[in-house]
Amino acid sequence: MEVSVKQKVVTGITGLWYGILVLLVLGHSVNADEKYSNGPNKPPEAKSDSGVKDANDPNEQWWRSWDAVIKNPGDANELLEAKCRAVVKVLRHKELDERLKEKITDKIMSPVFDFPLMAKLALGKENWSKLTEQRRDKFTRLFVERLKSFYLEKITRYKDEKVSFRPAEQQRKNAIHIPMVLISNDKEVAILYKLYKMDECWKIYDVEVQGVSILLTYRSQFDDILHRGTIEDLLSELEKPPAP
């Protein structure tokens, strides 16, 4: 496959990102009808075996030997690609059991996502404003747990395939989009990461796969449940184990 100078091909990321993104968007619902929207979503105003031995470290610093070294945190492209490579290294390590792989992957990737903001945007401004602080906290916790449990379970589908990262597209001073093409069996899947800058660090707040937004998909599902019931019904659905 020929790749231009501006494109960087990273091998072996399909399992993680296909699990986190494609399956998360297309294969998961919260007991609601599938109502996908293609509309835009505006942005908000070195490997070490010590990881195996020190998994019970009460300070939980053991996993850092697996994390990516980011030379320029202000470069969103570098951040995303480095994190991807770090996770692939974990997934390829044969001495780690699946539980540890999931835990390390969570530690590596979670700082890149603004999960609380994703929860707020997924519920929508109108619905969010109606919640008490206690219910907001509970919804955020359940939503984040649902997201994490689903994508971490899917990383076991890891395969050696390819993705092509494209240069970031500046949207405004503190928001950018990073396009990526996933290549599998001569088929291409377009993925778009949406990031904003917070305290000099880039955070992912939404992802689109083939034009389908994670946040808008969940918002549609949540709106459907709230239209038929109450916030307690939604919280009850989120408390249930994800469908296989």
N, C-alpha and C positions, 0 to 999 in steps of 0.2 A: 504494500500500500504506500502510495506516495503522499508525503506530508509536506506542506509548505514550511518555510523557515519560521513563520509566526505560530505554527501549530506544533504542539508537543504531544507525542503519542506515549501514553502510559499503558503498559500491559498489565493484565491481571487484576483489574478493578471491577469487572462486571458483577461478580457475586455480591459485593458490598453495595454498590450503587444501584444495581438492578433491584436488590432487595430493599434498600432504603427508599428508593425513589419510585421505580416502576410499580413494584408490588404494593408499596404504601399507597400510591395514588389510585392504581387501577384495580387492585385486588383486595381492598379492605374497606369496610363500611361500619357504621355504628347503628346497625339494624334500621337503616333507612333506605328509601329508593335511591338509585343512582341518578344524580342530576349534575352532570358536569358542565362547567362554564368555561369558555375560552376567553372571557373578558380579562382585561389587565387588572393587576392588583397593585395599587399604589404603595410605595414604600412609606414607612412611618417617618411623622415629623421627627542512635546507634544500637542495634539489637544486643540483648544480654540474657543469659540463662538465669540471671538472678531473679527474673520475673517469676520463674517457676518456684524457686525456693522461698521467696519472701512474700508470697501472696497473702499471708496473714499479718503482715506488718500493720500495727495499729495506726500508724501515721499514713498508711496507704501511699507511700512515696515510691514503692517498688515498681509501679507501672511506668514511671517516667522514663526509664531506660528504653522503653518501646516507642515513646512519643517522637514526633517529628521535630527536627531542629529548624526553626524558622529564622532565616537570616534577616529578612526584611518583613516584619509583621504588617507593614503598610502596603505590601504588594499582595492583593487578594488572590491573584493567580498562583503565586508561589505558595501561599498559605493552603489553598485548597489542594493543590497537587501534592505538596509535601505530606499533608494529612492522609491523603489517599494512599501514598506509598507506604506510610507507616502502618496503616491498617492491613494492607496486603502482606506486609512482612509478618504481621501477627498471624494472619490467616494461613500463611504457608508454614508456620512453625509446627512441626510434627509432635514436639514434646508437650505442647499445651493442650489441655483438654478443652472441650467446647465451652464449658462454663467460664474458664479463664479467658478464652478468646473473646467471649461476649463482654466480660467485665473490662478487659483492656481496651477493646474497641469503643466501649461506652466512654471510658476515661479519655481516650484520644479525641473522639469526635464531638462529645457534648459541648466543650467550650466553643466550638465553631458555630453552634446553633443557639439562637435566642429562643429557647422553648417557651418561657413565659409570654414573650411577645407573640409568638405563633399562636399560643392558646387564646390570647385576647383578640387577635385578628381573626382567628377561625370562628370564634363565637360571634363576632360582629359588634360594632360600637353600640347599637341599640340594645341588643340583648345584654351586653356587658354592663351597661349603665344601670340596668335593673337589678343587678345582683348586689347582695351585701358583701362586705369584705370577707366574711367567713365563707360564703359560697364561691366567691372568686378564687380564694385560695384552694378550696376543695376541687373546683373545676380544673384549675391549672394543674394541680397535682395529678388528677386522674387523666387529664389529656396528655400530659408529658409521659406518664407511665404507659399509656396506650401506645403512643408513638414509639417509645424506646423498646418496649417488649416486642412489638411487631418487627421493627427493622433488625433488632439483634437476633431474633429467631431466624430471620431470612438470610443472615450472612453465611449460614452453613451451606448455602447454594452456590458458594464461590466457585468460579471457573476462570481459566486463563483466556481472557478475551481482551479486547482493546477499546480504549476510548481516546478521543482526540479533543483536548482542551483548546478553546479559542480565546483570543485576547478579550479582556474585560471591556464591556461597553458602558461608558460613563453615562449615568442617567441624570445625576445632579451631584453637587459637591460631596455629599455624604452617602451616595447610593450608586451601586453599580450592578450590572448583570454579567454573569460569566456563562457563555454558551459552551456546551459540550455535546459531542456526538458519540454515542455508544455504538460500537460495531460488533455485530454478532451474526455469524453465518451469512455474511454479505448483506445483512439488513442493518439499517441505521435508525437509531432512536435519538431524537433531539431532546436534550435536557438543558434547562436554563436555571441557574442558581441566582437568586436575588439576595443581595447583601447590602447592609448599611454599616456605616462606621460609628462605633461607640467607644469613646475614650481611646482613640487611636487604634482600635482593634476592629477588624471586620467580622460581622456576624451574619449568618444566613437566617433570613426570616421567611423565606418561601422558596419552593422549587416547582418548576413546571416540567412535565414530561409530555412531549408531543402536544404542547399548548395547554395541557391540563394542569391547573394549579392545585397543590396540596391544600392550601388554605381555603380556596373557593369550593373545593370538593367537600371538605369537612363542614364548611359553613352551610352549604346546601343541605347536608345531612342533618346538622343541628337545627337549622330553621324548620325542617320538616318535622322533626320530633317535637320542637317547641310549639309548632302550629297545632299539632294534635294533642299536646299535653303540656306539662310544666317543666320547670328547671329541675325539679326532683326526678322526673321521669328521665331526663337527659343524664343526670348524675347516676341514676340507677343503671342505665345502659352502659355507661362508661365503667362502672364497677364490675360489670360482667367480664369474664375472660374473653379475649378476642376470638373471633371465629377462626377455625383452622384454614 
